[in-house]
Amino acid sequence: METIIFPTSPMIGFLSANRPMTQCFQPKHKRFTVVSVLTPSTSTNNLKTEATSSYNINIDTTTSKTIYKDTWFDQVAIDYLSKAVQDTTGMKNEKSGYESLVIAAGAVFKNFDPIQQRQLVVKALQSAIPRPISFLIKTMLPPSKFSREYFATFTTIFFPWLVGPCEVIESEFEGRIERNVVHVKKCRFLESTNCAGMCTNLCKIPSQEFIKSSFGVPFNMVPNYEDMSCDMIFGQNPPTLQDDPAFKQPCYKLCNVKHKHDTSCVAKPLEYIDQYRD
């Protein structure tokens, strides 16, 4: 078990070749890309809520807030992603841990329009995972039942620190049963932000585009705003933005960012094109 650290200098620019380059901030120093090898996160084993000590018990999303006890691996991963977002936007904050990531994401949401928000997050994700690594994974794992199930399993092992407790579940794919869906029991990011717009523009859409473009696997995220759960479906193309139910969700009354209960924080310009889809 080990952690491999690659020194990288992130490329700043739009990921898609079909998109024009726009000006943004170039960090002056090198960052280190951390690739964890066979070092699973143990967030789910240290998870508690104010109402119960076991995360397997149903959580009332309206009355209790999940409390995480992040491991050293979780903290390294959280700080690294937060720094990637801050370096991409040029907007720093002095917080640490998951709070730092939420504040960095909130700064993106407040200061950029929906298209720019998605593009900046995609750039931050790619700066966190060097192109040679994503190209190697894409080459070694072309679309198949094995790759879809592999990505689903990998997500549940290495990303509970980001999304919360999750598990692999079965779904029907082209007439066959596959274990290609990650079910997030209660999304940590959504619970921390309480904002449907941040969920769609800073998580759902960028993740769908990043995974498809970097690893060649269609990917659809289906958030449930009633209980804050989410299904991540590997191998499924997402619907167009105009047809996606996630964009019809009004923001929460207690939204931590917009403080108003309407659909403005998930509104999208009509000229936006679904470039992440086939």
N, C-alpha and C positions, 0 to 999 in steps of 0.2 A: 504494500500500500504506500502510495507516495503522491506528492503534489509536484507537478512539473511547472516551472515558471519560464515563460518565454518573454524576453524583452521585445517590445514592439513599439512602433511609433504609429498611432492610429491615423488612418486616412480619413480626411474630412471631405465629404462630398456625397452626393446622392448615390444610393446603391444601384439603382436601376440604370442601365445604359440608355434607356429611352427617356430619362429625365434630364433636364438641364442642370448644370452645376449652379449652386447658389453660394453666396458668401456666408461663411460661418467661422467660428473661432477655431484656431489651430493651437493646441496646447504646446507650450514651449519645452516641455520635458517628456522623456519617454515614460510610458507606463508599462506595467508588467501584466501579461496575460496569464491568468492562472487556470490551468487545466487539471481538474482533479481526476486522478486515475484510481479507480476502485477504492474510493474513500467516501462512503455514503454519508449523507447528512442524517443527523439524528434529531431534527427538529420535532418530528412527530412523537418521538419517545419522551420529549421533555415538555410537552404541551399541556397547559392547564387553562382553565377558565375560572372566572370569578365565582361561577356557580357550581363547578364540579372539578374534580382532579383527574378525570379521565376524558380524553378527547373522543372516545368511542360512544359516549353518551350524547344523545341529541342536544344540540345547543340552541337555545332560544335567541335568535339573532336580534330581537328587539330589546332584550333585558340584560344580556351578558356580553362582555367583550372578551375575546380570546387573549390570553396572556402567553407569550412565547418565551422560552428560555433557550436562546440561541447558543449552539455549540461554537467552538473556535472556528470550525469550517464554515458554519453559517455566517458568522461575523465577517470572516475574510471575504466570502462571496458577496454579502450585502454591501460592504464598504467598497468593494471593487466595482460593482455595478453602479452604485451611487456616484463614484468618482468618474466612471465612464460617461454618465449622463451630464455631470457637471462640466467635465472637460469638453464635451461636445457643444454645450450651450454657452460655455463661458460664464455661467452663473454659479458661484460657489456658495456653500453654506458651512457653518461651523459645527453642525450637529454630527452625531455618530449613530451607527446602527441603522435599524430600519427607519427611524425617524428622519435620518438624513436622506434616505432614498425617497421617502414620501415628499419631503420638502423640495428635493430636486425635481421630482415629477410635477409637483404643484407649480413650481416656477415656470416650467415649460408650458403647462396648461394655461397659466395666466397671461403669459407674454407672447404667445404665438397662436396663429389661427389653426384650425383643425388639420389642414394639410401639412403645415409646417411641424405641428406636434408629432404627427405620425412619421414624417421623414426624419426628424431629429432623433427619435427613439430608435428607428431602424439603424441609423448611423452609429448610435451609441452601442447597439447590440453587435454590429459588425466590428466595431473597434475593440470590443471585448473578446471576440473570437476571431483570430487572424484568418485571412482568406485561405492560406495554405492548409490550415486545419479543417475548415469547412469544406474545402475542395476535396481533401482526402476522404472525409466522411461521406461526401456526396458520391465520390467515385466508388468507394468500397461498399456502400449500401444503396444501390439503386432501388427504386420503388418496388416493393414486394411485400408479401405477408410478413416475412421475417423483419424487414426494416421497419414496417409500421409498428409491429409489436415491440421491437427493440427500442424505438424512440419513446413509446408509451412507458415501457418499464424504466428506461433511463430517467425519464421525467419524474417518476414517483420516487426514485432513489436520490437524485441529486438536486431537486428543486422545491422540496417542501419549505425551505427557508424563504422562498419568494412567494409561493401561492398558498401555503398552508397544507394540512394533511390531505393526502390524495391516494387514490388506489386505481389499479387497472381493472377495467370492466369489459365485458364482451359486447360486440355489436355485430350486425350483419353487414358484410362488405361483399358486394357483387355475388350475392347468393350463398356466401360462406360465413361462418362464425369466426370472428377474429377477436383477439384481445388487443384492440388498437385504440381504446378510449381511456383517457385519464379523467377520473371523476374527482374534482376538488370539492371537499366537503363544505368548506367555508373559506372563501378566498381572502387571504391575508391582505392583499393590496386593496381590494374593494372595501373590506371592513375598515382599513386604516384611512381611506380617503372618503368613504361614504359618497362617492361621486360617480354616477353612471357615465358621465362624459370622460372622466379620466380612465375608466375601465375600457371604454371603446377606443378612444384615441391614443392612449398611452400604453395599452396592453394588448387588447384583442387584435386590432388592425395591424399594428407593427409586428406582432408575433406571427400572425398569419403570413405576412409578406416576407419576413425574415426567414422563417423556416422553409417556405416554398423556394425562395430565391437562393438561399445558402445550402440547403440540403436536398432540394428537389422533391420534397414530400408535400403534397397538398395538405392543408391544415385548417381546421375550422374550430373556433372557440365559441361555445354557446353558454353565455352567462345566464344565471337565474337570479334576477334581482329580488325575488321574494325571500329566498333563504341564503343568498350570497354564495351559492354553489356554482360550479362551472364544469362543463364537459369539454375536454380537448380531444378532438377527433382527428387522428392521423389518417390521411388518405382521402379525406372528404374536402372538396372545394367549398369555400364559404359562399353564401349567397351574395348577390350584388348589394351594395350599400342601401339602395332604394328599397330592397326587399328584406333586408336583415331586421328581424324583430328587435335586436339590441338597440337599434337607432330610433326605435319608437318608444323607448322607455323614458318617462319624465324623470328628472333628477330627484333625489331624495329630499324630503323637507328639511332634513338636518345636514344637507350637503356641506362638507367641510371647506369647499372651494367657492362655489357660486352663491350659496346662501339664498337660493330661490328655487321654487318648485315649478320648473317648466322645462321644455325640451331644448332650450338655447345652448346648453353646454354639450349636447350631442349633435347639434345641427351641423350640416356639412355643406360646403359650396356645391352648387349643381354641376360645376365644371370638373369636379373630381372624377377621375377615371380609375376603375379597379385594375390597376396595373399588376397586382399580385395574383390575379386569376388568369387561367388559361384563356 
